Amino acid sequence: MSRTRSRSDSIREDEELRLPRAPGLFRRFWARHPLFADILLALICLFLSLAPAAPYPDTSVPEGTYIALNIATVAMVAIGCSTLIWRRRAPLGPFLAAVILGTVGLFTGMSGGIVLLLVACYGVAVYRSARLAWICYGIGAAWFLGFTTVLMLTGATVLQVGLDTALGYVALGLIGTLVGVNVGERKRYLLAIIDRSRQLLIERDQQAQIAAASERARIAREMHDIVSHSLTVIVALSEGAAATPDREQARKAAASAADTARGALTEMRSMLGVLRDDESPLPLAPMQPVPARDTVETAQRAGYPATLTVVGQAEVSPAVAHAIGRIVQEGVTNAMRHAPTAKTIAVRLEYTTATVTIEIVNDGVTGEVGSDGFGVRGLSERAAHVHGTVRSAPAGGGRWVLRAVLPTSGTAPAARRETMEDDG
């Protein structure tokens, strides 16, 4: 069973688009009942066609033949007008019926198809296209004028009757075509505007969904980095405080754990405060970047052999500064979590005029370390966001290397952009 769009679906779309109601009570009624409108139009056309369709009385024709001719004429006109019921789906049917009735009228003197031709030309223009309407009208006009000329030259019809019949069909066909082209083009133009509005509405909803998904991913990365790093440090400090017999060292470890927890709470409050602010949209700029030095010092306070080396100096965009801080934070946190026996956790930042290279090496990996967690995914997303690259893999001898290369401006390098344009 094929799915069809219900009337309620169309109403909901129209309400979403805020479309105005169609003007006029009768116009809205015809739009809601197209079959009834077509049947009524066929009856009106039949009524207007029957009077001129009847042949003139001819005393030389037997009465029986005259009656049979009348019946045949009425039947032909009725069949021709009945084709108007299908004028929306098959508008060429009424046009062919009108041409046939007009051709017969050239021999019998009737003009029952003249009204039908007017409506048929209008229907072709409205329900098909203006081009097809003009083609049909041109063929019909050429047929009537050419065939009438042949009949008049051969004496098969009277000059006046032939001219009146042919010119009547040509004139009314032209009127129907002109009106139909005007109405049809306006109708198609409005439908195109409405269809484009629906497409824009769909695109707006899709863009909103994409933006919401991107924002959820950004918040998930931030929450992961804040919670993961802070809890790892707090766990390490708490275990150290519980294991040491020195009360002073235990007190310092507990104080450092509390400071780390307060810092995490401050960052979380800042993020949640942004989410709860209903008066302004979520900012596109990243949160305040976490300095790499603070991350290393926090790891040192937790008892890990972390070091920081900075080579060079360059101005970087806020997005790149934020990415640097989070990548260092995630790399150090992973080393603290997965390499607790590491003798060194070396963090190296190398700045050039074009790029920033981040390298975090630890030598405490003793087993296979998975690379499918949220942290690794977040690192890849952060690097890709500023058009950088990141790689995290073992380097042999129990060493694990996290290496990221980011452009200082946060945009793709010029050579890469030119290559992409050439490929496109």
Solvent accessible surface area in square Angstrom, and as a share of the most:
residue,aa,sasa,rsa
1,M,244,1.09
2,S,93,0.60
3,R,239,0.87
4,T,117,0.68
5,R,152,0.56
6,S,51,0.33
7,R,163,0.60
8,S,54,0.35
9,D,46,0.24
10,S,39,0.25
11,I,68,0.35
12,R,142,0.52
13,E,56,0.25
14,D,48,0.25
15,E,118,0.53
16,E,91,0.41
17,L,32,0.16
18,R,210,0.77
19,L,61,0.30
20,P,119,0.75
21,R,182,0.67
22,A,44,0.34
23,P,90,0.57
24,G,44,0.42
25,L,121,0.60
26,F,148,0.62
27,R,142,0.52
28,R,49,0.18
29,F,72,0.30
30,W,89,0.31
31,A,78,0.61
32,R,120,0.44
33,H,80,0.36
34,P,58,0.36
35,L,107,0.53
36,F,105,0.44
37,A,15,0.12
38,D,3,0.02
39,I,70,0.35
40,L,66,0.33
41,L,48,0.24
42,A,7,0.06
43,L,102,0.51
44,I,82,0.42
45,C,2,0.01
46,L,42,0.21
47,F,156,0.65
48,L,88,0.44
49,S,0,0.00
50,L,61,0.30
51,A,83,0.64
52,P,55,0.34
53,A,1,0.00
54,A,54,0.42
55,P,12,0.07
56,Y,177,0.67
57,P,113,0.71
58,D,70,0.36
59,T,145,0.84
60,S,93,0.60
61,V,50,0.29
62,P,89,0.56
63,E,135,0.60
64,G,51,0.49
65,T,74,0.43
66,Y,56,0.21
67,I,84,0.43
68,A,57,0.45
69,L,66,0.33
70,N,39,0.20
71,I,113,0.57
72,A,49,0.38
73,T,6,0.03
74,V,72,0.41
75,A,46,0.35
76,M,64,0.29
77,V,0,0.00
78,A,37,0.29
79,I,119,0.60
80,G,3,0.03
81,C,2,0.01
82,S,42,0.27
83,T,32,0.19
84,L,0,0.00
85,I,47,0.24
86,W,122,0.43
87,R,22,0.08
88,R,79,0.29
89,R,169,0.62
90,A,51,0.39
91,P,3,0.02
92,L,74,0.37
93,G,29,0.28
94,P,2,0.01
95,F,13,0.05
96,L,106,0.53
97,A,16,0.12
98,A,0,0.00
99,V,26,0.15
100,I,102,0.52
101,L,5,0.03
102,G,0,0.00
103,T,26,0.15
104,V,43,0.25
105,G,0,0.00
106,L,7,0.03
107,F,124,0.52
108,T,50,0.29
109,G,31,0.30
110,M,3,0.01
111,S,32,0.20
112,G,0,0.00
113,G,0,0.00
114,I,33,0.17
115,V,29,0.16
116,L,0,0.00
117,L,8,0.04
118,L,53,0.26
119,V,21,0.12
120,A,2,0.02
121,C,4,0.03
122,Y,63,0.24
123,G,2,0.02
124,V,1,0.00
125,A,0,0.00
126,V,10,0.06
127,Y,43,0.16
128,R,108,0.40
129,S,42,0.27
130,A,18,0.14
131,R,184,0.67
132,L,51,0.25
133,A,2,0.02
134,W,102,0.36
135,I,75,0.38
136,C,12,0.07
137,Y,32,0.12
138,G,36,0.35
139,I,111,0.56
140,G,6,0.06
141,A,14,0.11
142,A,68,0.52
143,W,107,0.38
144,F,1,0.01
145,L,81,0.40
146,G,37,0.36
147,F,46,0.19
148,T,2,0.01
149,T,62,0.36
150,V,81,0.47
151,L,13,0.06
152,M,43,0.19
153,L,147,0.73
154,T,99,0.58
155,G,60,0.58
156,A,63,0.49
157,T,21,0.12
158,V,100,0.58
159,L,111,0.55
160,Q,113,0.50
161,V,64,0.37
162,G,0,0.00
163,L,69,0.34
164,D,80,0.41
165,T,14,0.08
166,A,1,0.01
167,L,98,0.49
168,G,19,0.18
169,Y,1,0.01
170,V,27,0.15
171,A,52,0.40
172,L,49,0.24
173,G,0,0.00
174,L,67,0.34
175,I,89,0.45
176,G,2,0.02
177,T,0,0.00
178,L,90,0.45
179,V,74,0.42
180,G,0,0.00
181,V,26,0.15
182,N,108,0.55
183,V,58,0.33
184,G,0,0.00
185,E,83,0.37
186,R,152,0.56
187,K,78,0.33
188,R,69,0.25
189,Y,140,0.53
190,L,73,0.36
191,L,98,0.49
192,A,60,0.46
193,I,76,0.39
194,I,42,0.21
195,D,71,0.37
196,R,120,0.44
197,S,38,0.24
198,R,58,0.21
199,Q,78,0.35
200,L,87,0.43
201,L,31,0.15
202,I,97,0.49
203,E,78,0.35
204,R,136,0.50
205,D,58,0.30
206,Q,93,0.41
207,Q,116,0.52
208,A,62,0.48
209,Q,123,0.55
210,I,106,0.54
211,A,62,0.48
212,A,42,0.33
213,A,47,0.36
214,S,67,0.44
215,E,32,0.15
216,R,154,0.56
217,A,38,0.29
218,R,41,0.15
219,I,31,0.16
220,A,61,0.48
221,R,40,0.15
222,E,2,0.01
223,M,50,0.22
224,H,48,0.21
225,D,8,0.04
226,I,2,0.01
227,V,53,0.31
228,S,14,0.09
229,H,13,0.06
230,S,10,0.06
231,L,96,0.48
232,T,18,0.10
233,V,0,0.00
234,I,38,0.19
235,V,79,0.45
236,A,14,0.11
237,L,5,0.02
238,S,53,0.34
239,E,115,0.51
240,G,36,0.35
241,A,22,0.17
242,A,91,0.70
243,A,85,0.66
244,T,41,0.24
245,P,133,0.83
246,D,67,0.35
247,R,212,0.77
248,E,79,0.35
249,Q,95,0.42
250,A,23,0.18
251,R,140,0.51
252,K,102,0.43
253,A,16,0.13
254,A,57,0.44
255,A,47,0.37
256,S,15,0.09
257,A,12,0.10
258,A,37,0.29
259,D,82,0.43
260,T,18,0.11
261,A,34,0.26
262,R,145,0.53
263,G,34,0.33
264,A,12,0.09
265,L,86,0.43
266,T,84,0.49
267,E,48,0.21
268,M,48,0.22
269,R,159,0.58
270,S,58,0.38
271,M,5,0.02
272,L,80,0.40
273,G,40,0.39
274,V,51,0.29
275,L,67,0.33
276,R,196,0.72
277,D,66,0.34
278,D,137,0.71
279,E,169,0.76
280,S,57,0.37
281,P,125,0.79
282,L,62,0.31
283,P,61,0.39
284,L,178,0.88
285,A,66,0.51
286,P,43,0.27
287,M,38,0.17
288,Q,153,0.68
289,P,44,0.28
290,V,23,0.13
291,P,75,0.47
292,A,12,0.09
293,R,138,0.50
294,D,69,0.36
295,T,2,0.01
296,V,4,0.02
297,E,71,0.32
298,T,17,0.10
299,A,0,0.00
300,Q,86,0.38
301,R,127,0.46
302,A,15,0.12
303,G,65,0.62
304,Y,36,0.14
305,P,54,0.34
306,A,3,0.02
307,T,70,0.40
308,L,40,0.20
309,T,64,0.37
310,V,69,0.40
311,V,57,0.33
312,G,47,0.45
313,Q,172,0.76
314,A,30,0.24
315,E,163,0.73
316,V,39,0.22
317,S,31,0.20
318,P,98,0.62
319,A,32,0.25
320,V,0,0.00
321,A,28,0.22
322,H,8,0.04
323,A,4,0.03
324,I,10,0.05
325,G,1,0.01
326,R,1,0.00
327,I,0,0.00
328,V,0,0.00
329,Q,7,0.03
330,E,4,0.02
331,G,6,0.06
332,V,0,0.00
333,T,0,0.00
334,N,35,0.18
335,A,2,0.02
336,M,4,0.02
337,R,108,0.39
338,H,83,0.37
339,A,1,0.01
340,P,89,0.56
341,T,98,0.57
342,A,9,0.07
343,K,173,0.73
344,T,50,0.29
345,I,0,0.00
346,A,39,0.30
347,V,2,0.01
348,R,94,0.34
349,L,7,0.03
350,E,63,0.28
351,Y,42,0.16
352,T,66,0.38
353,T,135,0.78
354,A,65,0.50
355,T,44,0.25
356,V,0,0.00
357,T,22,0.13
358,I,0,0.00
359,E,48,0.22
360,I,3,0.02
361,V,23,0.13
362,N,10,0.05
363,D,51,0.26
364,G,6,0.06
365,V,24,0.14
366,T,128,0.75
367,G,46,0.45
368,E,179,0.80
369,V,33,0.19
370,G,59,0.57
371,S,68,0.44
372,D,129,0.67
373,G,37,0.35
374,F,143,0.59
375,G,8,0.08
376,V,44,0.25
377,R,133,0.49
378,G,9,0.08
379,L,6,0.03
380,S,52,0.34
381,E,62,0.28
382,R,14,0.05
383,A,1,0.01
384,A,67,0.52
385,H,130,0.58
386,V,3,0.02
387,H,80,0.36
388,G,12,0.12
389,T,90,0.52
390,V,37,0.21
391,R,168,0.61
392,S,36,0.24
393,A,18,0.14
394,P,89,0.56
395,A,51,0.39
396,G,46,0.44
397,G,81,0.78
398,G,30,0.28
399,R,99,0.36
400,W,35,0.12
401,V,28,0.16
402,L,8,0.04
403,R,112,0.41
404,A,1,0.00
405,V,48,0.28
406,L,0,0.00
407,P,11,0.07
408,T,13,0.07
409,S,69,0.45
410,G,12,0.12
411,T,70,0.41
412,A,11,0.08
413,P,66,0.41
414,A,58,0.45
415,A,73,0.56
416,R,117,0.43
417,R,108,0.39
418,E,106,0.48
419,T,74,0.43
420,M,116,0.52
421,E,128,0.57
422,D,120,0.62
423,D,116,0.60
424,G,100,0.96
